[in-house]
């Protein structure tokens, strides 16, 4: 949750009401919101998945094939995970 909060999803975490269960500070969770608003939701999601590591990158790659579940702007951003994998590999 900290990684997602770091990339601007703190408001979502707060709305879910799970901050207390995770013993996180609400101020720290929602601090990055204004700074990250410049990035699209897709960009923030991709950056979060990249930071979480290979398993989450693979999850993002799988999600990028599900146009029936996600909007095109998020799909396009998650497709970048394929391109970056080949650069690293």
BELMOSUL-V6900 format. One record per residue. PSI is psi in whole degrees, -180 to 180 (* if undefined). Layout:
# BELMOSUL-V6900
psi->{PSI | PSI}
This chain:
# BELMOSUL-V6900
psi->{-33 | -39 | -44 | -40 | -41 | -32 | 22 | 17 | 21 | -39 | -38 | -45 | -41 | -45 | -33 | -16 | 29 | 4 | -45 | -38 | -30 | -2 | 47 | 153 | 121 | -37 | -43 | -35 | -41 | 0 | -39 | -1 | -52 | -41 | -37 | -8 | -21 | -25 | 149 | 165 | -41 | -43 | -44 | -39 | -46 | -45 | -39 | -48 | -40 | -42 | -32 | -17 | -177 | -37 | -42 | -32 | -44 | -41 | -43 | -39 | -42 | -44 | -29 | -15 | -1 | 70 | -17 | -15 | -31 | 151 | 159 | -38 | -37 | -41 | -47 | -40 | -40 | -27 | -24 | -28 | -32 | -45 | -41 | -31 | -41 | -29 | -42 | -35 | *}
